[in-house]
Amino acid sequence: MTKIKTTSIIPWNSTTSMTITSTSLLEIKSSISILIRFEIIAACITYGFGFIGNLLSLFIFSTQSDFRNVSTGVLFLLMTVSNTAHLWTLTTEFLGTFNIYVYSDVFLQCRLNYFIQNVSRAISTYLAITVTCDRLIRSELPIRSRFICTRENAIKLTIFYCIIFSILHSFWFCPLNTLSPIGGVCYTGPPSAYTYFFSNIFLPLRLIFICIIPVIIMSLANIRMLFNIRQSHRRVTQGNEINVIPGGSMRQRMTSLDRMLFYMMLVNVSAFIITQIPFQVYTLVRTYYRGLSTLDNLLVRALVLIWSSIYFGFGSYLYCFASPLFRESLFRILKNIIYCRIHQQRR
């Protein structure tokens, strides 16, 4: 008989001793049991297809020259790497919701895993901001963007993000982040200055710098870019007709590529806003509002965790929707895989 411990799903935020009880899945009300099964199925779909999609995205971004030769494509590639790392940590956290632990060591489970989770979330968020700013600079400063928006600068900025966010989240290696003697869940220990810092300083700052500020920046940048696009369309009269000169086809190709990357960026930003705000807000509100029971908190936390994971796992499918080139590349890969599989079976 399956057992689910109704622990506080946010043990990190707890400043009081935790009480842990055990409830059989068969003893829970049928409506809650249905919700639990729905969350398990949704998690299998989200994480399973998420890892597959990220692997396909990594292959496409790294092999297609159209993406490799522009800074935006490099940023999408690096963001996919970060998203994959973050998706793995979310998967292990969700499994921990149902007392399935991937790591047996306290250092890996309660320190390194959460360190990677928060660092990768921050890196992915600010890479999304960088992608938006990259497209904005190209629309505002088309000539200077050739020297600003380069692949080398994209890689350097990503390394800078890795260093800064690793330093800022180094507190996750604090020995106070450990396993609770009751139930074996990760928590910040008994009430102390560290638990106060975690609940009252870190979580609000994370909401501000990893959610609110990025949403504002990306929203304003998108509004500005849409304005620039409208202005450029008004200025274009007969330019395309006169532009029949050597290299004109390449110029037209780059214009379509820029348009495609803009759509990919727009879809990425929209997905970030829709999926990340509920998770960040709930995590902070739960710190100060204790009205939910441990079981209700368990279910709600798991639900928003799955919803948040969509952004980090379904990027490739959203890119297919926004980008014909990405879609064609993906279909070509799948076609080759199917062909190789059929060829092997015939042999």
Secondary structure, 3 states (H helix, E strand, C coil): CCEEECCCCCHHHCCCCCCCCEEEHHHCCHHHHHHHHHHHHHHHHHHHHHHHHHHHHHHHHHHCHHHHCCHHHHHHHHHHHHHHHHHHHHHHHHHHHCCCCCCCCHHHHHHHHHHHHHHHHHHHHHHHHHHHHHHHHHHHCCCCHHHHCCHHHHHHHHHHHHHHHHHHCHHHHCCCCEECCCCCCEECCCCCHHHHHHHHHHHHHHHHHHHHHHHHHHHHHHHHHHHHHHHHHHHCCCHHHHCCCCCHHHHHHHHHHHHHHHHHHHHHHHHHHHHHHHHHHHHHHHHHCCCCCHHHHHHHHHHHHHHHHHHHHCHHHHHHHHCHHHHHHHHHHHHHHHHHHHHHHHC
